[in-house]
Amino acid sequence: MIIVEQLNHPQEITSKIWVAISVAIMIFFILCRFIV
């Protein structure tokens, strides 16, 4: 039943995507600071 609930609620995938986006934004700001 737990596996079925995880498949029915793909919130973990969206959370991983948001984490990846936040990490990419932080890396972008760090690169901008080094360039400037």
mmJSON file of the N, C-alpha and C atoms, coordinates in Angstrom:
{"data_MODEL":{"atom_site":{
"group_PDB":["ATOM","ATOM","ATOM","ATOM","ATOM","ATOM","ATOM","ATOM","ATOM","ATOM","ATOM","ATOM","ATOM","ATOM","ATOM","ATOM","ATOM","ATOM","ATOM","ATOM","ATOM","ATOM","ATOM","ATOM","ATOM","ATOM","ATOM","ATOM","ATOM","ATOM","ATOM","ATOM","ATOM","ATOM","ATOM","ATOM","ATOM","ATOM","ATOM","ATOM","ATOM","ATOM","ATOM","ATOM","ATOM","ATOM","ATOM","ATOM","ATOM","ATOM","ATOM","ATOM","ATOM","ATOM","ATOM","ATOM","ATOM","ATOM","ATOM","ATOM","ATOM","ATOM","ATOM","ATOM","ATOM","ATOM","ATOM","ATOM","ATOM","ATOM","ATOM","ATOM","ATOM","ATOM","ATOM","ATOM","ATOM","ATOM","ATOM","ATOM","ATOM","ATOM","ATOM","ATOM","ATOM","ATOM","ATOM","ATOM","ATOM","ATOM","ATOM","ATOM","ATOM","ATOM","ATOM","ATOM","ATOM","ATOM","ATOM","ATOM","ATOM","ATOM","ATOM","ATOM","ATOM","ATOM","ATOM","ATOM"],
"id":[1,2,3,4,5,6,7,8,9,10,11,12,13,14,15,16,17,18,19,20,21,22,23,24,25,26,27,28,29,30,31,32,33,34,35,36,37,38,39,40,41,42,43,44,45,46,47,48,49,50,51,52,53,54,55,56,57,58,59,60,61,62,63,64,65,66,67,68,69,70,71,72,73,74,75,76,77,78,79,80,81,82,83,84,85,86,87,88,89,90,91,92,93,94,95,96,97,98,99,100,101,102,103,104,105,106,107,108],
"type_symbol":["N","C","C","N","C","C","N","C","C","N","C","C","N","C","C","N","C","C","N","C","C","N","C","C","N","C","C","N","C","C","N","C","C","N","C","C","N","C","C","N","C","C","N","C","C","N","C","C","N","C","C","N","C","C","N","C","C","N","C","C","N","C","C","N","C","C","N","C","C","N","C","C","N","C","C","N","C","C","N","C","C","N","C","C","N","C","C","N","C","C","N","C","C","N","C","C","N","C","C","N","C","C","N","C","C","N","C","C"],
"label_atom_id":["N","CA","C","N","CA","C","N","CA","C","N","CA","C","N","CA","C","N","CA","C","N","CA","C","N","CA","C","N","CA","C","N","CA","C","N","CA","C","N","CA","C","N","CA","C","N","CA","C","N","CA","C","N","CA","C","N","CA","C","N","CA","C","N","CA","C","N","CA","C","N","CA","C","N","CA","C","N","CA","C","N","CA","C","N","CA","C","N","CA","C","N","CA","C","N","CA","C","N","CA","C","N","CA","C","N","CA","C","N","CA","C","N","CA","C","N","CA","C","N","CA","C","N","CA","C"],
"label_alt_id":[null,null,null,null,null,null,null,null,null,null,null,null,null,null,null,null,null,null,null,null,null,null,null,null,null,null,null,null,null,null,null,null,null,null,null,null,null,null,null,null,null,null,null,null,null,null,null,null,null,null,null,null,null,null,null,null,null,null,null,null,null,null,null,null,null,null,null,null,null,null,null,null,null,null,null,null,null,null,null,null,null,null,null,null,null,null,null,null,null,null,null,null,null,null,null,null,null,null,null,null,null,null,null,null,null,null,null,null],
"label_comp_id":["MET","MET","MET","ILE","ILE","ILE","ILE","ILE","ILE","VAL","VAL","VAL","GLU","GLU","GLU","GLN","GLN","GLN","LEU","LEU","LEU","ASN","ASN","ASN","HIS","HIS","HIS","PRO","PRO","PRO","GLN","GLN","GLN","GLU","GLU","GLU","ILE","ILE","ILE","THR","THR","THR","SER","SER","SER","LYS","LYS","LYS","ILE","ILE","ILE","TRP","TRP","TRP","VAL","VAL","VAL","ALA","ALA","ALA","ILE","ILE","ILE","SER","SER","SER","VAL","VAL","VAL","ALA","ALA","ALA","ILE","ILE","ILE","MET","MET","MET","ILE","ILE","ILE","PHE","PHE","PHE","PHE","PHE","PHE","ILE","ILE","ILE","LEU","LEU","LEU","CYS","CYS","CYS","ARG","ARG","ARG","PHE","PHE","PHE","ILE","ILE","ILE","VAL","VAL","VAL"],
"label_asym_id":["A","A","A","A","A","A","A","A","A","A","A","A","A","A","A","A","A","A","A","A","A","A","A","A","A","A","A","A","A","A","A","A","A","A","A","A","A","A","A","A","A","A","A","A","A","A","A","A","A","A","A","A","A","A","A","A","A","A","A","A","A","A","A","A","A","A","A","A","A","A","A","A","A","A","A","A","A","A","A","A","A","A","A","A","A","A","A","A","A","A","A","A","A","A","A","A","A","A","A","A","A","A","A","A","A","A","A","A"],
"label_entity_id":["1","1","1","1","1","1","1","1","1","1","1","1","1","1","1","1","1","1","1","1","1","1","1","1","1","1","1","1","1","1","1","1","1","1","1","1","1","1","1","1","1","1","1","1","1","1","1","1","1","1","1","1","1","1","1","1","1","1","1","1","1","1","1","1","1","1","1","1","1","1","1","1","1","1","1","1","1","1","1","1","1","1","1","1","1","1","1","1","1","1","1","1","1","1","1","1","1","1","1","1","1","1","1","1","1","1","1","1"],
"label_seq_id":[1,1,1,2,2,2,3,3,3,4,4,4,5,5,5,6,6,6,7,7,7,8,8,8,9,9,9,10,10,10,11,11,11,12,12,12,13,13,13,14,14,14,15,15,15,16,16,16,17,17,17,18,18,18,19,19,19,20,20,20,21,21,21,22,22,22,23,23,23,24,24,24,25,25,25,26,26,26,27,27,27,28,28,28,29,29,29,30,30,30,31,31,31,32,32,32,33,33,33,34,34,34,35,35,35,36,36,36],
"pdbx_PDB_ins_code":[null,null,null,null,null,null,null,null,null,null,null,null,null,null,null,null,null,null,null,null,null,null,null,null,null,null,null,null,null,null,null,null,null,null,null,null,null,null,null,null,null,null,null,null,null,null,null,null,null,null,null,null,null,null,null,null,null,null,null,null,null,null,null,null,null,null,null,null,null,null,null,null,null,null,null,null,null,null,null,null,null,null,null,null,null,null,null,null,null,null,null,null,null,null,null,null,null,null,null,null,null,null,null,null,null,null,null,null],
"Cartn_x":[0.842,0.0,0.877,2.015,2.887,3.4,3.774,4.286,3.193,1.961,0.856,0.645,0.75,0.571,1.664,2.897,3.981,3.752,3.222,2.971,1.815,0.816,-0.338,-0.025,1.012,1.363,2.802,3.01,4.383,4.901,4.704,5.197,6.701,7.248,8.683,9.458,8.923,9.612,9.641,8.517,8.469,9.405,9.48,10.365,11.815,12.161,13.537,13.84,12.847,13.061,13.298,12.507,12.684,14.038,14.491,15.817,16.892,16.766,17.754,17.76,16.572,16.487,17.142,16.878,17.464,18.985,19.49,20.946,21.528,20.855,21.345,21.364,20.349,20.302,21.451,21.709,22.807,24.14,24.341,25.587,25.691,24.563,24.564,24.983,24.444,24.814,26.28,26.775,28.189,29.082,28.715,29.505,29.45,28.303,28.188,29.087,29.157,30.016,31.485,31.873,33.274,33.572,32.62,32.849,32.921,32.006,31.983,33.014],
"Cartn_y":[-1.207,0.0,1.257,1.191,2.374,2.721,1.694,1.949,2.59,2.108,2.674,4.139,4.46,5.853,6.737,6.225,7.026,7.267,6.263,6.437,7.395,7.369,8.249,9.688,9.884,11.242,11.542,12.016,12.31,13.635,13.866,15.113,15.048,13.831,13.707,14.141,13.818,14.206,15.725,16.38,17.834,18.468,17.905,18.459,18.318,17.176,17.002,18.015,18.303,19.273,20.654,21.026,22.336,22.431,21.332,21.341,21.545,20.86,21.009,22.446,23.041,24.42,25.377,25.181,26.068,25.944,24.717,24.525,25.205,25.073,25.701,27.224,27.79,29.244,29.688,28.929,29.303,29.245,28.208,28.104,29.281,29.667,30.788,32.078,32.329,33.542,33.513,32.343,32.229,32.521,31.979,32.238,33.722,34.339,35.772,36.579,36.195,36.922,36.778,35.576,35.379,36.16,36.197,36.921,38.424,38.933,40.372,40.675],
"Cartn_z":[0.0,0.0,0.0,0.678,0.74,-0.653,-1.428,-2.78,-3.635,-3.495,-4.274,-3.895,-2.608,-2.185,-2.77,-2.815,-3.382,-4.871,-5.559,-6.997,-7.224,-6.34,-6.522,-6.133,-5.32,-4.875,-5.281,-6.515,-6.978,-6.432,-5.129,-4.537,-4.317,-4.131,-3.9,-5.141,-6.328,-7.565,-7.697,-7.429,-7.549,-6.523,-5.318,-4.291,-4.737,-5.352,-5.836,-6.928,-7.788,-8.859,-8.253,-7.235,-6.611,-5.935,-5.312,-4.669,-5.732,-6.861,-7.933,-8.459,-8.597,-9.092,-8.094,-6.808,-5.795,-5.79,-5.922,-5.959,-7.192,-8.335,-9.564,-9.411,-8.761,-8.564,-7.665,-6.597,-5.697,-6.438,-7.25,-8.022,-9.0,-9.59,-10.541,-9.839,-8.637,-7.909,-7.507,-7.103,-6.718,-7.927,-9.096,-10.303,-10.653,-10.498,-10.804,-9.875,-8.594,-7.657,-8.061,-8.492,-8.887,-10.167,-11.105,-12.365,-12.087,-11.252,-10.954,-9.866],
"occupancy":[1.0,1.0,1.0,1.0,1.0,1.0,1.0,1.0,1.0,1.0,1.0,1.0,1.0,1.0,1.0,1.0,1.0,1.0,1.0,1.0,1.0,1.0,1.0,1.0,1.0,1.0,1.0,1.0,1.0,1.0,1.0,1.0,1.0,1.0,1.0,1.0,1.0,1.0,1.0,1.0,1.0,1.0,1.0,1.0,1.0,1.0,1.0,1.0,1.0,1.0,1.0,1.0,1.0,1.0,1.0,1.0,1.0,1.0,1.0,1.0,1.0,1.0,1.0,1.0,1.0,1.0,1.0,1.0,1.0,1.0,1.0,1.0,1.0,1.0,1.0,1.0,1.0,1.0,1.0,1.0,1.0,1.0,1.0,1.0,1.0,1.0,1.0,1.0,1.0,1.0,1.0,1.0,1.0,1.0,1.0,1.0,1.0,1.0,1.0,1.0,1.0,1.0,1.0,1.0,1.0,1.0,1.0,1.0],
"B_iso_or_equiv":[0.0,0.0,0.0,0.0,0.0,0.0,0.0,0.0,0.0,0.0,0.0,0.0,0.0,0.0,0.0,0.0,0.0,0.0,0.0,0.0,0.0,0.0,0.0,0.0,0.0,0.0,0.0,0.0,0.0,0.0,0.0,0.0,0.0,0.0,0.0,0.0,0.0,0.0,0.0,0.0,0.0,0.0,0.0,0.0,0.0,0.0,0.0,0.0,0.0,0.0,0.0,0.0,0.0,0.0,0.0,0.0,0.0,0.0,0.0,0.0,0.0,0.0,0.0,0.0,0.0,0.0,0.0,0.0,0.0,0.0,0.0,0.0,0.0,0.0,0.0,0.0,0.0,0.0,0.0,0.0,0.0,0.0,0.0,0.0,0.0,0.0,0.0,0.0,0.0,0.0,0.0,0.0,0.0,0.0,0.0,0.0,0.0,0.0,0.0,0.0,0.0,0.0,0.0,0.0,0.0,0.0,0.0,0.0],
"pdbx_formal_charge":[null,null,null,null,null,null,null,null,null,null,null,null,null,null,null,null,null,null,null,null,null,null,null,null,null,null,null,null,null,null,null,null,null,null,null,null,null,null,null,null,null,null,null,null,null,null,null,null,null,null,null,null,null,null,null,null,null,null,null,null,null,null,null,null,null,null,null,null,null,null,null,null,null,null,null,null,null,null,null,null,null,null,null,null,null,null,null,null,null,null,null,null,null,null,null,null,null,null,null,null,null,null,null,null,null,null,null,null],
"auth_seq_id":[1,1,1,2,2,2,3,3,3,4,4,4,5,5,5,6,6,6,7,7,7,8,8,8,9,9,9,10,10,10,11,11,11,12,12,12,13,13,13,14,14,14,15,15,15,16,16,16,17,17,17,18,18,18,19,19,19,20,20,20,21,21,21,22,22,22,23,23,23,24,24,24,25,25,25,26,26,26,27,27,27,28,28,28,29,29,29,30,30,30,31,31,31,32,32,32,33,33,33,34,34,34,35,35,35,36,36,36],
"auth_comp_id":["MET","MET","MET","ILE","ILE","ILE","ILE","ILE","ILE","VAL","VAL","VAL","GLU","GLU","GLU","GLN","GLN","GLN","LEU","LEU","LEU","ASN","ASN","ASN","HIS","HIS","HIS","PRO","PRO","PRO","GLN","GLN","GLN","GLU","GLU","GLU","ILE","ILE","ILE","THR","THR","THR","SER","SER","SER","LYS","LYS","LYS","ILE","ILE","ILE","TRP","TRP","TRP","VAL","VAL","VAL","ALA","ALA","ALA","ILE","ILE","ILE","SER","SER","SER","VAL","VAL","VAL","ALA","ALA","ALA","ILE","ILE","ILE","MET","MET","MET","ILE","ILE","ILE","PHE","PHE","PHE","PHE","PHE","PHE","ILE","ILE","ILE","LEU","LEU","LEU","CYS","CYS","CYS","ARG","ARG","ARG","PHE","PHE","PHE","ILE","ILE","ILE","VAL","VAL","VAL"],
"auth_asym_id":["A","A","A","A","A","A","A","A","A","A","A","A","A","A","A","A","A","A","A","A","A","A","A","A","A","A","A","A","A","A","A","A","A","A","A","A","A","A","A","A","A","A","A","A","A","A","A","A","A","A","A","A","A","A","A","A","A","A","A","A","A","A","A","A","A","A","A","A","A","A","A","A","A","A","A","A","A","A","A","A","A","A","A","A","A","A","A","A","A","A","A","A","A","A","A","A","A","A","A","A","A","A","A","A","A","A","A","A"],
"auth_atom_id":["N","CA","C","N","CA","C","N","CA","C","N","CA","C","N","CA","C","N","CA","C","N","CA","C","N","CA","C","N","CA","C","N","CA","C","N","CA","C","N","CA","C","N","CA","C","N","CA","C","N","CA","C","N","CA","C","N","CA","C","N","CA","C","N","CA","C","N","CA","C","N","CA","C","N","CA","C","N","CA","C","N","CA","C","N","CA","C","N","CA","C","N","CA","C","N","CA","C","N","CA","C","N","CA","C","N","CA","C","N","CA","C","N","CA","C","N","CA","C","N","CA","C","N","CA","C"],
"pdbx_PDB_model_num":[1,1,1,1,1,1,1,1,1,1,1,1,1,1,1,1,1,1,1,1,1,1,1,1,1,1,1,1,1,1,1,1,1,1,1,1,1,1,1,1,1,1,1,1,1,1,1,1,1,1,1,1,1,1,1,1,1,1,1,1,1,1,1,1,1,1,1,1,1,1,1,1,1,1,1,1,1,1,1,1,1,1,1,1,1,1,1,1,1,1,1,1,1,1,1,1,1,1,1,1,1,1,1,1,1,1,1,1]
}}}
